[in-house]
Amino acid sequence: MSLGVDPISTVTKICNLNCTYCQLGCAGIVAEAAERRVYVPTREIIGELEALDADVRVDHVTFSGNGEPTLAANLGEMVREAARLRRARTAVITNGTLLGNKAVQADLAGVDLLLVKLEAADENMFQQLNRPAAGITLAGVLAGIRDFRGTFKGRLALQIMFIEKNLPQAEAIARLAAGLGADEVQLNTPLRPCAEKPLTPHQMVVLKKYFTGKNIRSVYEEEKKDYLPFDDQATARRHGQFKS
């Protein structure tokens, strides 16, 4: 059970990448490469966490939401308060662009699970697929992941989204992933409505062969579980009527 927390909660997404497959669409604010500020006051997040029934079982309090969570300058405060109030493990889903930032590293140091995206093997594909804000490069993202992995004591998972565009780079991406010291690799293809078509189950089986290790998980092979959102209207606003 994951309790999602959105530290960038706005009407439109705020992110320093504008990925072609984003379920939030291409509209939104493309933030400056390293622009961090308080979007949602920590007190508001604490109030909502306190309002949730203490008997509700939560495995992870997961920070993601309507954009890139590390753009929130108060992310560290939120993570620490969530761990204290819910007595649950914490997780952050990030695009990895700010992992070389020492302030961001401090905010994430105590996180139990960090999920970082990686979907390109070279700069050209990174620009085509992830469409970063000016100043963000694949080399910089990879350097940030390696730097943070050197001190991070929690669990690191790589999330790799495959579509037709980057499928030819699967083997090269696998080689990059192998050198990042991840505890788990999650192979995805977009199953929620977006501008890109998902790969077939067969294509995902074929590309999985490039990835080695015990903890390689692929989206079509995962057990599908029913869930009930805490807020149907908020879920529909963020994801449409589609549930996955």
For each residue, the residues with C-beta under 8 A, 3 or more apart:
1: 56 57 58 59 60
2: 58 59 60 61 62 91
3: 52 56 58 60 61 62 86 88 230
4: 62 63 64 65
5: 45 49 61 62 63 64 65 78 82
6: 9 40 63 64 65 66 69
7: 39 40 45 63 65 69 72 74 75 78
8: 13 14 39 40 65 66 67 68 69 71 72
9: 6 39 40 65 66
10: 13 14 39 66 67
11:
12: 27 28 29 66
13: 8 10 22 24 25 27 28 29 66 67
14: 8 10 28 29 31 39 66 67 68 71
15: 18 22 28 29 30 31 67 68 71 95
16: 30 31 32 33 35 68 71 95 97 98 132 133 136
17: 30 68 95 97 130 131 132 133 136
18: 15 22 26 28 30 130 131 132
19: 22 119 129 130 131 161
20: 26 128 129 131 163 165 195 196
21: 129 161 163 190 194 195 196
22: 13 15 18 19 25 26 194 195
23: 190 192 193 194 239
24: 13 28 66 67 238
25: 13 22 28 194 195
26: 18 20 22 195
27: 12 13
28: 12 13 14 15 18 24 25 67
29: 12 13 14 15 67
30: 15 16 17 18 133
31: 14 15 16 35 67 68 71 133
32: 16 35 133 134 135
33: 16 97 132 133 134 135 136
34: 98 101 135
35: 16 31 32 71
36: 70 71 72 73 98 101 103 104
37: 71 72 73
38: 41 42 72 73 74
39: 7 8 9 10 14 71 72
40: 6 7 8 9 44 45 72 74
41: 38 44 45 74
42: 38 45 46 74 77 78 81
43: 46 47
44: 40 41 47 48
45: 5 7 40 41 42 48 49 78 81 82
46: 42 43 49 50 81 85
47: 43 44 50 51
48: 44 45 51 52
49: 5 45 46 52 61 81 82 85 86
50: 46 47 85
51: 47 48
52: 3 48 49 56 86 230
53: 56
54:
55:
56: 1 3 52 53
57: 1
58: 1 2 3 61 86 88
59: 1 2 88 89
60: 1 2 3 88 89 90 91 112 113
61: 2 3 5 49 58 82 83 86 88 89 90 91
62: 2 3 4 5 90 91 92 93
63: 4 5 6 7 69 75 78 79 82 90 91 92 93
64: 4 5 6 69 92 93
65: 4 5 6 7 8 9 69
66: 6 8 9 10 12 13 14 24 238
67: 8 10 13 14 15 24 28 29 31 71
68: 8 14 15 16 17 31 71 94 95 97 98
69: 6 7 8 63 64 65 72 75 92 93 94
70: 36 75 92 94 97 98 99 101 104 107 108
71: 8 14 15 16 31 35 36 37 39 67 68 98
72: 7 8 36 37 38 39 40 69 75 78
73: 36 37 38 103
74: 7 38 40 41 42 77 78
75: 7 63 69 70 72 78 79 92 104 107 108
76: 79 80 106 107 108
77: 42 74 80 81
78: 5 7 42 45 63 72 74 75 81 82
79: 63 75 76 82 83 90 92 107 108 110 111
80: 76 77 83 84 110
81: 42 45 46 49 77 78 84 85
82: 5 45 49 61 63 78 79 85 86 88 90
83: 61 79 80 86 87 88 89 90 110
84: 80 81 87
85: 46 49 50 81 82
86: 3 49 52 58 61 82 83
87: 83 84
88: 3 58 59 60 61 82 83
89: 59 60 61 83 112 113
90: 60 61 62 63 79 82 83 110 111 112 113
91: 2 60 61 62 63 111 112 113 114 115
92: 62 63 64 69 70 75 79 108 111 113 114 115
93: 62 63 64 69 115 159
94: 68 69 70 97 98 99 108 114 115 116 117
95: 15 16 17 68 116 117 130 141
96: 99 116 117 118 141 144 145
97: 16 17 33 68 70 94 132 136 140 141 144
98: 16 34 36 68 70 71 94 101 104 144
99: 70 94 96 104 105 108 116 141 144 145 147 148
100: 104 105 140 143 144 147 148
101: 34 36 70 98 104 105 144
102: 105 106
103: 36 73 106 107
104: 36 70 75 98 99 100 101 107 108
105: 99 100 101 102 108 109 147 148 151
106: 76 102 103 109
107: 70 75 76 79 103 104
108: 70 75 76 79 92 94 99 104 105 111 114 148 152
109: 105 106 151 152 153
110: 79 80 83 90 154
111: 79 90 91 92 108 114 154
112: 60 89 90 91 154 155
113: 60 89 90 91 92 154 155 157
114: 91 92 94 108 111 152 154 155 156 157
115: 91 92 93 94 157 158 159 186
116: 94 95 96 99 145 156 157 158 159 182
117: 94 95 96 158 159 160 161
118: 96 141 145 158 159 160 173 176 177 180
119: 19 125 126 129 130 160 161 162 166 173
120: 123 125 126 128 129 130 138 166 169 173
121: 125 166 169 172 173 175 176
122: 125 126 138 169 172
123: 120 126 127 137 138 139
124: 127 128
125: 119 120 121 122 128 129 165 166 169
126: 119 120 122 123 129 130 132 137 138 141
127: 123 124 130 131 132
128: 20 120 124 125 131 165
129: 19 20 21 119 120 125 126 163 165 166
130: 17 18 19 95 119 120 126 127
131: 17 18 19 20 127 128
132: 16 17 18 33 97 126 127 135 136 137
133: 16 17 30 31 32 33 136
134: 32 33
135: 32 33 34 132
136: 16 17 33 97 132 133 140 141
137: 123 126 132 140 141
138: 120 122 123 126 141 142
139: 123 142 143
140: 97 100 136 137 143 144
141: 95 96 97 99 118 126 136 137 138 144 145
142: 138 139 145 146 176 180
143: 100 139 140 146 147
144: 96 97 98 99 100 101 140 141 147 148
145: 96 99 116 118 141 142 148 149 180
146: 142 143 149 150 180 181
147: 99 100 105 143 144 150
148: 99 100 105 108 144 145 151 152
149: 145 146 152 156 180 181 182
150: 146 147
151: 105 109 148
152: 108 109 114 148 149 156
153: 109
154: 110 111 112 113 114
155: 112 113 114 183 184
156: 114 116 149 152 180 181 182 183 184
157: 113 114 115 116 182 183 184 185 186
158: 115 116 117 118 177 180 182 184 185 186
159: 93 115 116 117 118 186 188
160: 117 118 119 173 177 185 186 187 188
161: 19 21 117 119 188 189 190
162: 119 166 167 170 187 188 189 199 203 204 207
163: 20 21 129 166 167 189 190 196 197 198 199
164: 167 196 197 199
165: 20 125 128 129 196
166: 119 120 121 125 129 162 163 169 170 173
167: 162 163 164 170 199 203 207
168:
169: 120 121 122 125 166 172 173
170: 162 166 167 173 174 207 210
171: 174 175 210
172: 121 122 169 175 176
173: 118 119 120 121 160 166 169 170 176 177 210
174: 170 171 177 178 210 211 212
175: 121 171 172 178 179
176: 118 121 142 172 173 179 180
177: 118 158 160 173 174 180 182 185 211
178: 174 175 211 212 213
179: 175 176
180: 118 142 145 146 149 156 158 176 177
181: 146 149 156
182: 116 149 156 157 158 177 185
183: 155 156 157 215
184: 155 156 157 158 215 216 217
185: 157 158 160 177 182 211 213 215 216 217
186: 115 157 158 159 160 217 218 219
187: 160 162 204 207 208 211 216 217 218 219
188: 159 160 161 162 219
189: 161 162 163 198 199 203 204 219 220
190: 21 23 161 163 194 196 197 198
191: 198 219 244
192: 23 239 240 242 244
193: 23 240 242
194: 21 22 23 25 190
195: 20 21 22 25 26
196: 20 21 163 164 165 190
197: 163 164 190
198: 163 189 190 191
199: 162 163 164 167 189 203 204 207
200: 203 204
201: 204 205 220
202: 205 206
203: 162 167 189 199 200 206 207
204: 162 187 189 199 200 201 207 208 218 219 220
205: 201 202 208 209 218 220
206: 202 203 209
207: 162 167 170 187 199 203 204 210 211
208: 187 204 205 211 216 218
209: 205 206
210: 170 171 173 174 207
211: 174 177 178 185 187 207 208 216
212: 174 178 216
213: 178 185 216
214:
215: 183 184 185
216: 184 185 187 208 211 212 213
217: 184 185 186 187 221 222
218: 186 187 204 205 208 221 222
219: 186 187 188 189 191 204 222
220: 189 201 204 205
221: 217 218
222: 217 218 219
223:
224:
225:
226:
227: 243
228:
229: 232 234 235
230: 3 52 234
231: 234 235
232: 229 235 236
233: 236 237
234: 229 230 231 237 238
235: 229 231 232 238 239 243
236: 232 233 239 240 241
237: 233 234
238: 24 66 234 235
239: 23 192 235 236 242 243 244
240: 192 193 236
241: 236
242: 192 193 239
243: 227 235 239
244: 191 192 239
